[in-house]
Amino acid sequence: MSIRVTNKFKLSAIAISLVIGLSACGGDDGANGATGQAGAPGIAGTDGANGSNGSDGADGANGSDGTNGSDGVNGQSAAVLTRLATVPTGAEVTGAFLTDEGDLFFNVQHPSDANTMTDSVNGKAYNKGTVGVLRGVNFNNLPKTIVNSPVPETQAERQVVVSALGEYQIIGQTNDTFADLGDKGLAGGLGVHYGIISGDKIIENNAPDFNGYVSTGEGEGYLFTNWESYPGGVSRMKIEKDQFGSWSVAEAMMVDFDSVGGTAANCFGSVSPWGTPLSSEEWIVRSTVNSTTDASWNDPANTSTDNLEALTAPDFPNPYRYGYTVEITNATSDNPVPVKHYTIGRYEHENSTVMPDRRTVYSSQDDTGGVLFKFVADADEDLSSGTIYGAKLVQDAGSTEPATTGFDVTWVELASGNNATIEAWISDYDGIDTSDYVDGETSYMTLADVQAWADGDATYPSVAEGGSAVTAGQPMDDRAAFLESRQAAKMKGATAEWRKLEGISINHDRALEAVGGVEAIADEDVTAAYMYMGIADLDNTLIDDEGDIQLSARVKDCGGVYRAKLEENYDLARIEPVVMGSTYRSSLTGALRCDVEQLSQPDNVIVMRDGRIIIGEDGFQENNTLWMYDPKSL
């Protein structure tokens, strides 16, 4: 703002007395008289009128053009995609979880064991699996614009967590025993797994994945963490926050999975609306595009059982007991109880997310040629009985560009079932071991079995017809839908072409307000809510020239994020791209293949209360990034 100043000038009259000497006529001048005393000052005159404004000056010369600002990420404003943090060399970002109080937890999964640098906050090296939190900041009350954390340049920056907000505090690391807690500690070590029968140590897990926080009051609760390995497990730490935002551990344990035969490769997950963690078994089901369970599973010459035999030794593992969503009930009691929900299907689960209706569940399959699944429970808050569906996609006509191509969605019903019935089918395969192996035959389900079910046949095919020795000639049932869910969905017409369909997420309150009509978000009228899905890379079955999905290979391994609007009854009818990684540069190597300033193989996403999303990378960058993206810029 400019200010114009007008000067006024005031003229003052001063009366002056003059003494004048008069000359005599024709006479000589007389002597000068003495100077008279000066008269008193006269009264000041009135102000004169303001002068008229001068004429306008000539226009100045045009200034030179200013320097263009730098482009924002993805060609948009810099505030759209913000680098919240980077993790140490070798690690991926996992376990992002935002609590109702605004605390953001995330993990450093399998960092390089060569990392030796420490930071001033923790004084520990990041060379083993790490569970932590960004303390000192409320992520439910963030400003619109946040300055990016830097891309690490020095050795010190590359080996620690660097954040744009708050300070990363380590809560626990692989093999921590919390000895100072006495009998509340964990003598076996955080993330360490033991055999069910032998009690022998199997693995010290370096891969913490999902975090799920169950509050028990302001500033306190239980933090559940998946440990992704073969076999897998889940830890539970009771944690408390002080007045300065710093967390401490009050109790620690590994959840006991003995009652369900152990668990395998616990990947991502969620917390149900009724406060139970849902852990996902991402065990390789071996239901690839062209086969079901490996026919050679019990071949004495080739028994690769992914360390599961160490859980159940001396019994040979039944593969149909792994590959499910596991609900941890009685989550805050002294003895949490895991329940495997066979009803949601058997495949490589990334995570399952329950909608606010407390019945509808969406689940992602992290594999090549995977399916997006839906499960609808028969009763609220009870996932033990219901109906499973697979998504059928129709790609936008004439469009292949990943950044703009969407898909219409319909749902193919597979079957209805309950845990008890499905578990009885699973038990048919208990006790099978290497002595039952016959070359050229199999004791496990085959493609012929699944096809016979999909065709509506009355009985299972014989062994000669390619059927399993266990079910040959028996009356048909629906076990295919639950034990070989991907093949069942594919043969019923669902789209089995996703490549590394990773984490899926909603914000419960936004969904509840937009779909359920319940006011849940203060200071905002939420009229639309979305489920977001991370895709680590758009490769293989997504970019071939076959099937329902035929995208271009421009983005390829850089990946991207999709979203689907939640419609009436929390249905999904449309999937669209939100933000893609950079153009994939196959001519380059290493991290350079995807631009470090853009997404590189996004893994999991979480939706914030204000609608922004947080994205964790599992890419080939030296330092993977935790991003925040604002879809409201679309």
N, C-alpha and C positions, 0 to 999 in steps of 0.2 A: 504494500500500500504506500502511495506517495502522499506527501503533505505539501500544500501550497502556502507560502508565507507572504503577506502584504505589509510593507513598511509605511508607516505614517510619519510625516515630518511636521513638527510644531514650530511656528515663527513667533518669537516674543519681541514686543516694542519696549525700548528703554528710553525714558525721558531724560534728556540731557540739558542742563542749564548752561547757557553761554554768556560770558561777560564780554561785551563789545566796547572797546574804547572809541569815543567819538572825537573826531578832529575839529578844533576851533577854526572859524572862517578866517582864512588868510593868516592865522597865528601858528606858532610852532606847536608841534605835538607835545602834550603833557606826558609826564612820567606814567608808565604803566601802573595801574592799581594792583593791589594784592588779588590773587586768585580766589574767587568765591568758593564757598562750600558746595559740593555736588548735591543736586536735588535728589529727592527720594525716587526710587524706581516707579515707573508707571505701571498701570494695571495691564496684565497680559491680554493680548487680543484673542479673539475667537479663532478656533481651528479653521484653516482653509479647507475647501472642498477637495475630495480625493481626485487625483488626476485620472484621466481615462486610461484604460488598459492599452498596453502597447500592442502592435500587430503581431500575429503568430510568426514564429521563426520558421525558416525553411525546414522540411523533413530531413532528418538525419539519414545517412546511408544505411542500407540494409545490413544487419549483422550477418556474420558467417554462420553456416549451418552447424548445429551442435553434433557431437559425436554420437553415433548410433549406440544404444545400449546393447549388451550382449544378449544373445538369444537365450530363452529359457529352455528347460529340458523338454524334449519332444516338440520343439518349436512353439511352445506355449510359454506363459509367464513363469518366471522362476519360482513363484509361490505354489505352483501346481504340484510338482514332484520334489519333495524335500528329503535330503539325506539326514535322517535322525541319528544314525550311528553306523560305525563300521566295526567288524569283529576281527580278531587276530588272524594272522596267517594260517591258512589251512582249514579254518573253521567255516561252518555255515551258520546262518542265523536261524534258530528254531525257538519254539515255545512262546511266541509272542502272545501275551494274555493281558487284557485290560480289565481291572476290577471296577466295581461300582464306585469306589473311592478315588479312582483315577490313577492307580498304581500300575505301571507297565513292567511286567516281567518278560524277560527273554533269555535265551541260553546261548552259550558258545559251544557248538557241537564239534567233536573230534578235531580240536586245534592241533597244529603241528607240535610234536613233542620236543622240537628243537627250540621252541620259544622260551627265552630266559628272562626277558624284560619284565619288570614289575611297574605298577603305577602307585601314585601317592595315596590313593584311597584305600586299596586293599593290601598292598605289599606282597602280592602273590603273583607268580608267573602263570600265564594262560597256556599251559601245556598239557592240560587234561580237561575232560568234560566239565563245564561250569554252568551253574544255575545262578541267575542274578536278577537285579531289578534296577531301573533308573530312579534313584531316590531324589527327593527334593523337588519334585514337579508333579502337578496334578494334570494328567492327560485328558481329563474331562473338562478342563478349563484352560485351553490353550489359545494364544492369540492367533489371528488369521494367518499371519506371515511369520515364518521362522527361518532364521539364517541356517544354511546348510552346514553340517559338520564337514571338515575338509577331507579330501581324498588323502589317505596316509602317504607320506613321503619319506619320513625318516624311519630308521630301524625301530626306534622306540614306538612310533605311532603304529607301525605295522604289527606289532606284537601285543598290543593291548586294545581294549575297547575305547574308541574315541566317539564322543557323543555331542550332539548339538544342544541338548538340554539335560540338566541334572548331572548326576554322577552315577556311574555304573558300580553298584555294590555287589560283590560276590556273596551269595548266601550259602552255597555248598559246592564242592568239587568231588570228582570221582574218588572213591575210597575214603572220604572223610568219615571219621567215626564219632565225632562230637563227644570225645571222652570226658570233657568237662561237665557234661550233663548227667554223668553217672548212669543209672539204669534207664534214663530217658534218651541215652545216646544210641548209637548204631554200631555195635561191635563188629558186625560183618562188613561194614563199609558201604557208603552211599553208591548206588548203582551196581553193587556186586551181586551176582546171582549164584545160587547153590542148587545142587541136585535135590529132587524131592525125596528120593529114597536114600541115596548115598550120603547126602549132606555135604558132599565135596564142593569146593569152589569151582565154578565153571568158567566165569569170565568177570573181569573188572571192566565194566561197561564205560566207554569213553564218549557215549553219544546220547546225552540228554535231549529229548525232543519236546513233546507237548508239555506245557504247564497248565494246570487248572486250579484256580483258587476258590476255596469254599470258606466264606466268611463266618466267623462265630461272634462277631461284635466289631465295634469300631477299632481299626488298627490291629486286628488279630484274626487269624484263620489258619486253615490247613492248605499248604501248597503241594499238590500232586504233580509229579513229574514222570513222564514216560522215559524209559531207557531202551533205546532202539538197538536190539542186537538179537542174536540167535543163541540161546533163548533170550526173551526180553523180561521186562519187569517195570514196576511203578514204585517210586518212593513217595513217602508222605512226610513232610516237615511241618510241624506247628511253628508258625512264625509270628512275631510281634513287632510293631513299629513304635518307636519312641516319638517324642514331641518334635524332634528335628528331622523326622522322616527316615531314620536309620533302622534297619531290620535286624533282628536277632532270632536264632533258632532255639526253641524251648523243648522240642521233642523231635525225634527222627526215627523212621522205620522204613523197611521195605514191605510192601503189601504182600501178603501170603496168597499165592495162586495155586497152592497144592490141591485145593478142592476141585479145581477145574483142569488139572493135569498140566499146570504151567501155562506159560504164554510165550508168544514168539513175535519178535520185531515190533514192539509197541511203538507206533509212529505218532501221528498227531492225534487230536481228539477235541473234546469240548466238554462243557459242564451243562447238564440238563437244566431246564427251568426249575426243577425241584431239587437241585443241589447235589446231583451225583455225577462224578467224573465219568466220561465215556472214553475209554482207551481203545485204540485201533490196532489190530494185529495186521501188519503189512507183510506177513510171511508170504514168501513166494509160493503161491498155490499151484503153480505149474499148469494152470489152465490157460496156456498161450493160445494164440489165434488158431492153431491147428491141432491142439491136443487137449486132453483133460489131465488129471493127475498122472504123473509119469508112470508108465506101466512097469518100469524097472525100479520103482521105489523100494521093493523088498528083494531085489536081485542081490544075492550074496556077493557077487563080483563088483557091484556098484551101488553101495548103500550110502549115499550122501544125504544124511538126515539133518543137516544144519544144526548139529549139536543138540537136537531134541532128544536123542537117545540118552544123553547125559541127564536129562530131567527125569526120565521114567525108567532108567536101567534098573533091573535087567529086561524089562518089557520093551518090545519093539514099538516105536511110536505109531499111533494111528493118525495119518495126515488129516483126516476129516475132523479132528479135534482142534485144529488151528486155522486161523484166518477169519476171525469174527470181530464184531464190536463187543467190548467188554464193559459192562456197567459196574462201577464200584459202589455198592449200596452200603448203608450204615457208615457213610464216609467219615463222620467225625467221632465215631465210637472207638473204643479201644481195639476192636477187631473188625476192620472193614471187610466186607464180603463181596468178592467178585462174582459176577454172573455173566456168562457168555450168551449173547443173544443170537442164536442160530437163525432166528427169524429174519434178521436183516441181511442175511446172505453170507456166503463164503467167497472171498476174493481178496485181493491185496488192498485192504482198507487203508486209506489215508486218514479220513476222519468222517464221523457222522455228526450231524447237527440237527437238533430238535427244534421245531417251530413253536411259537407261543401257544398253539392249540394243544400242545403237550401230547400230540399223537403222530404228527407228520414228521418224518425223519428223512433228510437227504444225505446220501453217502457217495463218496468219490473213490474211484479205483485208480491207484497209482501204478500203471503198467502200460504196455504198448497194446493197443486194441482194447482199451477198457470201456466201461459203461458208467453212466451216471444213473444211480439207483434211487428209488424212493420207497419208503416203507410207511404204511399207515397202520397204527396200532388199533386194536379193537376197543381199547379203553384208555382213558387219560392216565399218563404217568406209569404205564405198564407196557413195556416193550416185548413181553414174552409171547404175545400172540398178535397176529395181524397179517397184512397182505403186502407182498413185495412186487415192485414194478421196475421196468427198465425204460429209459428215455429213448424215444425215436426222434431223430433230428432231420429237418429238411433245410438245406442250405439255401441262402438267398440266390435266386436265379441270376445267372450271368455275373456273379461276383466271386472273386477268389482272394482279394487283398485281405490279409488278416486284420488290419486295423479298422476295416469297415464292414466286413462280412459277418452277418448274424445268422441265427438258425431259429426256425419255428420248432416247437416241442410238443409232442403228444406222448402219452404214457401207455406202455404195453403191460398189461397185467400178466404176471407169471404164475403166482399161486398164493394161497393162504395157508398158514400153519402156525404151530406153537412150539415152544422150546422142547416140551416133553416128547412130542411126536418125532420131531427132528432128531433129538438126542437118541431115541430108540433106533432110528435109521443109522446114525453114526456108530452106534455100538455094534452093528453088524460087522464092522471092519476092525473091531478090537481083537487082539490076539493073533492077527495075521503077522507072520514073521518070514524070515528068509527061507524057512523050510517049506513054505507054501508056494514058492516061486516056481512057475513052469514057463519055460522059454516059449515065446509066441502067444502066451495068454496073459491075463491080468486078473487080480482080485479086486481091482479098483474100477470106478466108473469109466466108461468109454464114450467116445463120440457117438457110437451106435446107440448106446443107452440113452443119451440125452436126445438124440434125434427121434428115437422111438417115443419118448415122452412128448416131445414137441409135436409129433404127428398124431398124438392121441391113441397110440396102440394100446391094446388091452393088456399085453404082457411084455416083459423085458426080452430082448433078443437072446438067443442061445450063444454059447461060447463060439460055436462055429460061425455064427452070424456077426461076430465081433463084440459080443456082450461080455459083461463081467461074470466071473465064476461065482460071485456072491449072489447075484440077483437073477441069473439066467433062468428064463422060463417062469419067473414069479409074476404075480399080478402087478400091474403098473401102479406106481404111487408118485408123489410130488417131490421126492428127494432131490431130483435133478435141479429144481429151482433154488434149493437152499445149499446143496453141497457143491454144485458146479454152476454157480449163479451166472457167471459171465457167458458161458456157452449156452445156458438155457435162455438167457435174454437174447443172445444173438440169433439163436434158432427160432425164436418167437418173433423176430423182426425188429428188435431194439438195435440202436446204433452202438456197435462195439468197435469204435475207432479212436477214442481219446488216447492221447499220448501223454503220460505222466500228469493225469488230472489230480492236482494236489489238494491243498486245503480249501474248504468251503466255509463261509462264515456269514452270519447276519448280526445285526444289532437287535437284540431281543425287544428292547423298548420301542425302537423305531418301527419294527415290524408289527408290534402289538398295536401301535397307534394307527399306522397306515392301513392295516388289514382288519385288525380286531376292533377298531373304532374306540379304543381306550386311550385317553389322554395320558401320555407317559413321558413326553419330552417337553421340558419347560422352555418357554420363550421361542417355540417353533411349532408351526402347524405342519406336521408331517403327513403328506398326502400320498407319498410313494416310498416304498422300501424295497431293498434289493438283497439278493444273495450273491456274494462274490466268490469267484473261483480262480485259483492260481493254476497256471499251466507252465510247468518248468521248461518245456520246449515244444515247439510246433514242428514236429518231425515225423518221420515214418508214416504211420497210418493216417495222420492228419494232412499229409501233403502228397500222398500217392494219387493215382488217377482212378481209384476204385471206391465204391461205397458211397455213403451219405456225405462224408466230409472230404472235400478236395480243395484245400487252400494252396496258395502259392508258397514257395520255399523262402520268401524274402526274409522273414523273421527267424525261422528255423530254431536253432538251439538257444536263442536269446529269450524266447518265451513271452508270456503276457498274462493279463488278467481279464476275465470275462465277468459279466453280471447277468442276473435274471430277475426281472421284476416279480415280486410276490403278489399273486392275484388272489381272488376270492378263495377262501379255504386254504390259503397258503400254497396254491398250485403254481407251477411254473409253465408258461406257455411260450416264452421267448428268451433266447440267450444272445447277448451282444457283446462285442469287445469293448473294453474300457480304456486300457492303456497297454501298448505293446513295447517290447524291447526294441533295440535298434536293429537296423538291417544287419543281418549276419554276414560276416566277412570271412568266407572260407579260405581266402588266399593268405590270411594271417594266422598266427598261432597263439596259443595260450589265451590270456585274458583279453588280448586285443580283438578277438573275434566278435566280442560284444562291447559296445561303448561303455566305459566305466561311469559315464554321466547319465546313463539310462538303465532300465531294468536289465538284469542278467540272470535268467533262470529263476523267476520268482517261485517260491515254495508255498508258504502259507500266508494267509491274509486274515486280518481281524477288522471289524467295522466299529468305528468310534461312535459315541453318542451324537456328535455333530455331523455325522455322515461321511467324514473322511475315513480313509482306510490305511492300515499299516501293513506293509508287505515285507516279508523276510526273504532274502536270497539264498539259494543253494546252487551257486554257479561256479564257474571256473575263474572268477576274479581272485586275485591274491587276497584281497580283503573284501569279503561279501558285505552287503549293505542292508540296513534296516531303513526302508523308505516310508514316507507318508505321502499319500496321494489324495488330491481333492477332486472328486468326480463332479462337483458342482460347477466346475469350469467347463464342462462339456456343453 
